[in-house]
Amino acid sequence: MPHPFTPLDSVPVDPRRARVHEEGWQSWSPSGAYALGDKPYRPTNDNWATVCYRPGHTVPAGVFQGEGLLALDPGDGSPVRLWAAADPLRSVPSIRLEIRDDRAEISADGPVQSLTGTDIQSVLADWADGLGLAAPRPAPTVWCSWYEYFTAVTEDDIHENLRAMDTLDLPIDVVQIDDGYQSALGDWLTLSGRFRSRAGIADTIRARGRRAGIWTAPFLVDPSSELATAHPDWLVQSLDGTPLHAGRNWGHDLYVLDTTHPAAAAYLTEVFTTLRAEGYDYFKVDFLYAGAMDGVRHDGTDALTAYRSGIALIREAIGPDSYLLGCGAPILPSIGLFDAMRVSPDTAPHRRSEADDYSQPGQDAAAFTGVGRQWQHGRLWVNDPDCLMARPAVETRERWAAHVESTGGLMASSDRLLSLDDWGVTTTRRLLGGVAR
């Protein structure tokens, strides 16, 4: 059950100059600073509210709300204020700000601490520095299949781009196969008809002096998968005893793997130990929000504890030397678990998001939240601003490349490399070559 909101602070503001930073729940949730007269980005349909925002945590009209973090620059020269979750790994309260009579009224539905600073990004950075985390490892440079081929990627596409990397002399460390190699969500070790051998393509990548990477959505299960059919008891349940519904994507419903079930945990361990043994040592784990959804789990564990233990299981299976990139992940509960983290919604070959929902793919949305979360880079993890797309067909490719470069984060190309013109090749080579490898 939701907890009641308790008043915390009342702060005078200059309504013309004040700004509020909302921290969204997960990678794709809009995050950034707004003027008091702005309308914050909110879900435009119920499915996106589940898949891209914080399920069950709606925001009243006219209210600012951050999930675990909310910052206020009063605009009158007084210090910037930050309200932050007191124990972000275990409890992430919603923090609200409402304006009444030129005062910001702050409330939260759980324990928070308060800090002050000189500006919004620096006070957030100070909070992150106070966590005492070790500096993240530098990210490798990456080529990813997603933004050219999407789920239709084939093994032959990977071979073509491997040859092109050599021909174009591109400084790419990792070749990452994205969604499309597997037969279904959950059936990660069964190939789609477009791939002949997962181990074979990893061998080919490594033989060319590059590292093999692979995508999974480890907590998602397709209802029509072999896993769901054979092991319905491996699924997180709703209170009514039906499988927990984690929204829709790829044209079908999504269920959630219960990693607190010993057999399900053993299966997930088998998936990742198998992939590691085949030569993959860069893992993009996606749609992780599902593992942190409230539901009935086998051992009664709460959602955030189950989520963190599920990621820890993956890390143990792939080993400490593998590189782990999170995506679609609850931000604060992921602290300390990942080498790199997607800090924005997906980019796209176009600027505007569908229905102007800033959780949806689009360059404008990805840049807005990527800028708003720049404070995380080098403190919580290496920021992943999402992939560079430099082919001529990409709208405003120069603007998007400039944003990716400005972040200093993980640099990944996601074009059919032979489709690049001179500008695309030069820009891809420069951005990937400019990263400490």
N, C-alpha and C positions, 0 to 999 in steps of 0.2 A: 504494500500500500504506500502511496506517496506520503512523504512527511510534510507537515505544515511549514510554511515560510515564517521565519523569525526575523524581526527587524534587527539590523546590525549598526547602521550608521545613517546620519543625515548630513549631507555635505552641500554647502552653498556653491552655486555654479553661475558662470556667465553663459546664458542660453545661446548666445551668438557664437561663442568660441569653444565651448566645451566639446569634448569628444569622448566616446565610449568604445572600448574594445571588448567585443564578445569572442570568447573562445568556444568554438564548436566542439561537439562530442567526438567526432572521428575525422579521419583524413578528408573525407569529401564534404563535411559540414562547413558551411561558410563561416569564416573567421576573419575578423579585421575591425578597423575603427570606423565609427560613424559619427557624424554631427548629430546633435540632439533632434534636429528636424528631419533626419533621414528615416526611411522605413527599412529596418533590417531585413535581410534576406531570410525568407521562411519557406517551408515546403509548399509546393503548389498542388500536390495530391497525396493521398494516404500512402501509396506504395513508396514514394520517395521519402516520406516521413519515416518509414521503417528502415529502408535500405541506406539512407544517406544522412539522416539526422539522429536524434536520440529517441528511440521508441518510447512512447508513454509519457514524454516530457513536453507537453505543448506550452506555448508561450502566449499569454494574453496580448491582445492588441495594445499598442502604445507602451510596451514594456521591453527593455533590453534584458537579455539573459545569456550568461556565459555558463558553460559546463565545467565547473571546477576552477575557472579563472575569469575574472571580470576586472577591467581596469578603467579608471576615470581620470581624464585630464580636465579639471574644473574650468580651465580657460581663464582664470582670474589671476594667474601668477602663483597660486598656491601649489604645493606639491601634488604630483600625480599619485593617485591612490590605486592599490591593487588588493583585491580580495581573492584569496587562493585557498583551495582545499587543504585542510590541515593534514590529511593522510591520503594523498592522491592515488596511491596504489590499491587502496582498499575501499575508499568511499569518495565519490565525486559528486558533491552537492551542486544543484543548480543555484546560481547567484543572480538575483534580479536587481534592476535599477529602474526606478520610476521617477519622473520629474513632477514635483508638486511645488508651486509657488517659488520657482527659481532655486529649488533645493533638490538634490539627488537623494532619494530614499533607497537605501540598500537593504536587501533581505536575502536569506538563504534557507534552504531546507536541510542543511547539515552543517557540521563544524567547518569554520574557515579561519584563516589568519589574515592579518592586514599588514601591508607594507607600503612604503612611500618611495618615490623616485623622482627623476627629473623629466622623463618623458615615458610614453607608453611602452615602446620597445625596450628601453633600458630597464624599466622596473620589472618587466617580464623576464628579461635576461638575468637580472639580479636574483629573482626567485629561482630560476633554473640553476644558476651557479651555486645557490645555497643548498641544492640537493647533493652536492659533492660527488657527482658522477665522474668517472674517468673520461678523458677525451676519446671520442669515437675514432675507430680506424679510418684511414682514408678510403674513399670508395674507388673501386675499379671503374674504368670506362666500359660502356655497355652498348651493344646493339640488341634491340628488342623487336620481335616480329609483329607486335600488336597493331600499331597504328597504320600499317600498310596492308596487312593480310587479315587481321582480326581472327575470327574462329575458323576461317577457311585456309589457314596456313598449312602448307604441305612440307614434307621432308625435302622435296626438290627445291622449294623456296629457300630453305636454310642453306643447302649446298650452293645455290646461285649466289647468295649474299656472302657466303664465306669466300668464294672466289673473288667477288668484287672488292672485298676488304683488302685483299692482297693487291689486286690490280690498281686500286685507288690509293694504296698506302695509307690506310686509315688506322689511327692508334686505338684500336678496340681491344680491350682485355677480355671481355666476357661476351659470348654469344648466347642470348637468353631466348629460349623457346617459350612463347606465351600460350595462352588459352587456344585449344584446338587440337592438340596432340592426343588428348585422352578421349575415351569413349563416352564418358558422362561424368558430371560432378560427383565425386565420391569414389568412382571407379578409376582411380588415378594410375593404376598399373596396367590397365587394359587400353590398348591403343585404338585410336580412330583409324579409319581406313586410309587416311592420308599419310600415315607414318608406318615405316617398315620395321624399324628397330630403334628404340630409345637409346640403348647402350651403344649401338652402332653410330648414331649421329653424334653422341658425346665423344666417342673415340675419334671421329673425323675432326671435330672441333679442336680437340686437344692436340691432334697430330699436326695441326696448322699453327700451333703455338699459342692458342687461345684457351680460355676457360669456358666450361659448359655451364649454362644457367637454365633454370626451368621455373615455370609458374605453377602454382597450385592455389586453390581456395579451400584450405584444409578443413574448415568447419562447415562447409556447405555440402548438402546432399541433394541430388536430383531425385524427386519421388519415383521416377521410372528407372533409376539405376539399379544395378544388381545388388549393391549394398543395402539400399532401402527395402528392396523386396525380400532379401534373405535375412536381414537383421533389423527389423523395425524396433527392437528393444535397444538399439544403439543410438536412437534419436532422442534429443531433448523433447520433453512433452509439455503441452499446455496444461492448465489446471483441469481441463475437462477430459484429459487422457488422450487427446489427439496430438499428432506431431506438431511441435511449435512451428509456426509459420514465420519465416524470415523474409517475407516479401516475395516479389517476382522479378526475375531477370531471365534473359535468354528465352523468353516466351513461355516460361513455366514457373510453378511455385518452387520455393526453396525451403528445405528442411535443414536442421542443425545437428551435427554430429555431437554426441554426448561423450566427451573425452574423459568423464569421470567413470564411465563404464569400463571395467578392466579389459574386456575383449575389444571394444572400440579403440581404447588407448593402445592396445597391442597392435591393432591394424594400422593406426596412424604411424606408430613407430616403424612398422614394417615398410610402409610407403616411403618414409624418408630415409631409412637405412638402405633400402634398395636403390633409391635414386642416388644416394651418396656413393654406394658401391659401384654404380654404373659410371661414375666419373663426374657427376654434377657437384659443384661446390659453391654455387651462387643460387640462392633460393628467394624468389619473390613469392610471398604468401599474401593472399588477397582476400577481400570480403571478410575481414577478420571481425567486423562488428558482430557477426552472427554468434561467435563464441562468447560474447559478453552480454547476450540478451537474457533477460529474466525468463526462467522456465523451471520445470521440474527435472532435476538431474538424478542420476542413479544413486549417488551417495549423499544427496541433499546439500551439496556445496552451493554457496552463493555464486552469482554470475561472474563477478570480477575475479574471485579466487579460482574458479574453473577456467576462466580465460587465461590467466597468467600461468597456471599449471599446464594448460594445453600448449602454450608457446614454449614453455620450458621443456616439455616433452619433445617438441620439434628440434629445439636447439641441441638437446642431448643426442638425438638421433643423427643430426648432420655434423656434429662435432664443433669444437670451438674455432677451428680454422676456416670453416665455411662462412660465407657472407650472407647475412639475413636481412632482407628488405621487407618491411611491413607496408600494407596498403589497405585502405578501407578499415583502418584500425582505430579503436578508441584511444585517443591521444594520451591522456594522463595515465590510464591503467597500463600503458605500454612502456612506461619509463623504465629504462634499465634492461630491456629485453632485446633490442634490435640494434644492428649496425647502422641502418638507414631507414628512413620513414617517409612515405609519401605524405606531403603536408598540404595537399590541395585536391580538389576534384580532378577528374581526367581532363586533359587538354583535348583538342579536336582539330581537324583541318579548318574549322570555322571559328569565329570569335564568339558569337552569341550562343548561350545555352537554351535548350528547349524550354519554352514557357517562361523564359527569364528566371528559371530556378537555378540559383548559383551553386547547387550541389551537383548539377548535371554537366556533362562534357562541354567544354568551350574554353577558348583561350582567355576571355575576359574573366570568367569565374576562377580559372586556375591561377591567373596572375593575382587577382584580388586576395585570395586566401593564402597563396604562396608568399606574398609580401607581408601579410598580417602575421605569418608564422616564421618570419625570418629569424626572430630571436631564438628559435629552437636549434638552429644550425650550429653544430660544433659543441653544443651543450648537452642536449638530450640524445642526439644522433646526427648523422649526416642527413641534411634535408634532401628529399627527392622532389624537385619541382615538376616532374614528369618530363616526358621525352621531347627532345628536339625533333621537329619535322621541318626539313629544309628543301623538300622537293617543290618544283614550281607550282603544283596544283594547290598548295596550302595557302589559305588566305592570310594575308599580313605576316608572312613567314619571317620577315625581318624583325618585326616587333616581338614575335614570340621568341625568336632566337636571342634577342637582347634581354628579355626577361630571364630565360633559362641561364644565360651567362651571368647575369647580375647576382644570382643567388649564391654562386660559388659552391653549389651542392653537387649531387650525383649527376653526372653527364651521361646521357644515353641517347643514341640515335635510333629512330624508328621509321626509316624510309626503305623502300626498295632501292638499294644503293645505286643500281644502274639507271634509275630515273632521275638522279641528281644532275643538275646543270653545273656550270663552273662555280657559280655562287654557292650552290648547295654543297658541293664537294669542299670548297675552301672553308666555308663556315663550319661544316661538320668536323673537318680536320683540325681547325683552330680551337673549337670549343672542347673537343675531346683531348687534344694535345696540350691544352692549358691547365689540365688538372694534375695535381700531385699524385702520381701513380705508385 
